[in-house]
Amino acid sequence: METLDNISYSQMLQFRKSVTNSTLGYNLKMLTQLFSLLFINILTCKAYITQKEFCKSAVVVRAKILPQGSLDALAAPAVPNYYRLFEIKIQEVYKDDLSSGWDKNSEHFAISKDTTFNPDADGCDIPASSKATEALLYFDSLDRVKRQCKYWSDVSQFEKKALRKNKYDCKCDDLDQCYDPVSGKKGKPDCDRKRMNQILCTQDANANCVWKDLRRRVFPAIRTVQQRNNVVYCGS
């Protein structure tokens, strides 16, 4: 058995290096797992957030945000302090609980809290541009754009289809009570990255709110009621 006196300096350095590498490797592994969990949680929330914002909003449209001064022929509204003015041209209307009468190519003013100097302000953060910018806009009232706006190019193909075909079922307004067949729990869906944004909560034949993938195909491994309903559940 070697004593401390018999251990050479080089052996001590080698031991210290192996311990250091082992510790660093363990810490890196733990950090990687932590970031992976955080990233997956962000991904799995997308479908949940998308439908929730649609159902919470009074009006949802695809519109062109026009360059400033495009609607000079119209009377612009007063803009409160810390707000900015949007000039918009409607392209599609997906939801209109306020009976706005908005239709394609109609032009309107709207305001939103200005995020230019305060990124945390509860307003649409799409910046002004010298060119028209297509965006998905959410409204609580006809003159106020909500924070959840986003570039139309950032809207997934599944979401575009769901909007155009009126697939978001707002009878399931409390998504925290929507059942996920994968996890067996209610609430935010448990989904892989590929289908993280391709599901929605809708009522089944028994009027239960369930997270579903509405694509018209079934994986070979599925041999349940899902197959008869021609529905694929996320994560199956």
C-alpha positions in Angstrom: 0.0 0.0 0.0 1.4 3.4 -1.0 1.7 6.1 1.5 1.5 9.8 0.8 5.3 10.0 1.0 5.7 7.3 -1.6 3.3 9.0 -4.1 5.3 11.0 -6.7 4.4 14.5 -7.7 3.5 13.4 -11.2 1.1 10.8 -9.8 -0.6 13.5 -7.7 -1.0 15.7 -10.7 -2.5 12.8 -12.7 -4.9 12.1 -9.9 -6.0 15.7 -9.6 -6.5 15.9 -13.4 -8.6 12.8 -13.4 -10.8 14.1 -10.5 -11.1 17.5 -12.2 -12.1 15.9 -15.6 -14.6 13.7 -13.9 -16.2 16.6 -12.0 -16.3 18.7 -15.1 -17.8 15.9 -17.1 -20.5 15.3 -14.4 -21.3 19.0 -14.2 -21.5 19.4 -18.0 -23.8 16.3 -18.1 -26.1 17.8 -15.5 -26.2 21.2 -17.2 -27.0 19.6 -20.5 -29.9 17.6 -19.0 -31.2 20.8 -17.3 -31.1 22.8 -20.5 -32.7 20.0 -22.4 -35.6 19.9 -19.9 -36.1 23.6 -20.1 -36.0 23.5 -23.9 -38.5 20.7 -24.1 -40.8 22.5 -21.7 -40.7 25.6 -24.0 -41.4 23.4 -27.0 -44.3 21.6 -25.5 -46.0 24.8 -24.5 -46.4 26.1 -28.1 -49.6 24.4 -29.0 -51.0 25.3 -25.6 -50.1 29.0 -25.9 -51.3 29.2 -29.5 -54.8 27.9 -28.9 -55.1 29.8 -25.6 -54.4 33.1 -27.1 -56.8 32.5 -30.0 -59.6 31.7 -27.7 -58.9 34.5 -25.3 -58.9 37.1 -28.1 -62.0 38.8 -29.5 -60.6 39.3 -33.0 -57.9 37.4 -34.9 -56.7 38.4 -38.3 -53.9 38.1 -40.8 -53.0 41.7 -41.8 -50.4 43.7 -43.5 -48.8 46.3 -41.2 -48.4 49.2 -43.5 -45.6 51.8 -43.5 -46.4 54.9 -41.5 -48.4 57.4 -43.5 -50.1 54.9 -45.7 -53.6 55.8 -44.4 -53.3 59.5 -44.5 -56.7 59.7 -46.2 -58.3 58.4 -43.0 -58.7 60.2 -39.7 -56.1 58.7 -37.3 -57.2 58.2 -33.7 -55.5 59.9 -30.7 -52.5 57.9 -29.5 -52.0 57.8 -25.7 -48.6 58.2 -24.2 -46.4 55.1 -24.4 -48.5 53.7 -27.3 -47.7 53.4 -31.0 -50.0 53.6 -34.0 -50.5 50.7 -36.4 -51.8 51.1 -39.9 -53.2 47.8 -41.1 -54.8 46.2 -44.2 -56.8 43.1 -43.5 -55.9 39.9 -45.4 -58.0 37.2 -43.6 -60.3 37.3 -40.6 -60.3 34.1 -38.5 -62.3 35.2 -35.5 -64.6 38.2 -35.1 -66.6 38.1 -31.8 -67.1 41.9 -32.1 -68.9 41.8 -35.4 -66.4 44.2 -36.8 -67.4 43.8 -40.4 -63.7 43.7 -41.3 -63.1 42.0 -44.7 -60.2 41.5 -47.1 -58.4 44.6 -48.1 -60.2 46.9 -45.6 -57.9 49.3 -43.9 -57.8 50.4 -40.3 -55.9 52.1 -37.5 -55.0 50.3 -34.3 -52.8 51.1 -31.3 -50.6 49.0 -29.1 -48.3 49.7 -26.2 -44.9 50.8 -27.5 -42.1 48.3 -26.9 -39.4 50.4 -28.6 -38.0 51.7 -25.3 -39.6 49.1 -23.0 -39.4 45.6 -24.4 -41.5 44.3 -21.4 -44.5 46.5 -22.3 -47.6 44.5 -23.1 -47.7 45.5 -26.7 -47.0 44.1 -30.2 -43.2 44.2 -30.8 -43.2 44.0 -34.6 -41.1 47.1 -35.5 -42.1 49.8 -37.9 -40.8 49.2 -41.5 -40.7 51.1 -44.8 -42.3 48.0 -46.4 -45.6 46.2 -45.6 -45.2 43.4 -43.1 -47.6 40.5 -42.9 -48.5 39.4 -39.4 -51.0 37.5 -37.3 -52.7 40.0 -35.0 -54.8 39.4 -31.9 -57.3 42.0 -30.6 -59.2 42.5 -27.4 -61.0 45.4 -29.0 -61.1 46.7 -32.5 -58.5 49.4 -31.9 -56.0 47.6 -29.7 -53.4 45.0 -30.8 -52.3 42.5 -28.2 -48.8 41.4 -27.3 -49.1 38.0 -28.9 -48.7 39.3 -32.5 -46.2 37.5 -34.7 -44.8 37.6 -38.2 -46.9 35.5 -40.6 -43.7 33.8 -41.7 -43.4 32.5 -38.2 -46.8 30.9 -38.2 -46.6 27.1 -38.7 -48.4 25.4 -41.6 -50.5 23.5 -39.1 -51.5 26.7 -37.4 -52.4 28.3 -40.7 -54.6 25.4 -41.6 -56.2 25.4 -38.2 -57.0 29.1 -38.5 -58.4 28.8 -42.0 -60.5 25.8 -41.3 -61.7 27.0 -37.9 -60.2 24.1 -36.0 -59.5 25.8 -32.7 -62.4 24.6 -30.5 -63.0 27.4 -28.0 -65.7 25.3 -26.3 -62.6 23.8 -24.7 -61.7 27.2 -23.2 -59.9 25.9 -20.1 -56.9 24.2 -21.6 -55.7 23.2 -18.1 -58.6 20.7 -18.1 -57.8 19.3 -21.6 -56.8 15.6 -21.4 -53.5 14.4 -22.8 -53.7 10.7 -23.7 -49.9 10.4 -23.8 -49.2 11.6 -20.2 -52.6 10.5 -18.9 -52.9 14.0 -17.3 -54.9 17.2 -17.9 -53.1 20.4 -18.9 -50.3 21.2 -21.2 -49.7 18.5 -23.8 -46.7 16.2 -23.7 -45.3 16.1 -27.2 -42.2 15.4 -29.2 -40.4 18.2 -31.2 -41.7 17.1 -34.5 -45.4 17.5 -33.5 -45.0 20.1 -30.8 -47.0 22.7 -32.7 -49.3 20.3 -34.6 -51.9 19.5 -32.1 -54.9 21.2 -30.6 -57.5 20.7 -27.9 -61.0 19.7 -29.2 -64.0 17.8 -28.0 -64.3 14.1 -28.8 -67.6 12.2 -29.4 -68.3 12.3 -25.7 -67.8 16.1 -25.4 -64.6 15.6 -23.5 -61.7 18.0 -24.3 -58.7 16.1 -25.6 -55.4 17.0 -27.2 -55.4 15.6 -30.7 -53.3 15.6 -33.9 -55.8 16.0 -36.7 -53.6 14.8 -39.5 -55.4 12.1 -41.5 -53.1 9.2 -40.8 -52.5 6.6 -38.0 -49.2 5.0 -37.0 -49.1 1.2 -37.5 -48.5 0.7 -33.7 -51.9 2.2 -32.9 -54.7 -0.3 -32.6 -57.3 1.5 -30.4 -60.3 3.7 -30.7 -58.0 6.3 -32.1 -57.8 4.3 -35.4 -61.6 4.1 -35.7 -61.8 7.9 -35.2 -59.1 8.4 -37.8 -57.3 10.6 -35.3 -53.7 10.4 -34.1 -52.9 11.5 -30.6 -49.8 13.5 -30.0 -46.9 11.4 -28.8 -48.4 8.1 -29.8 
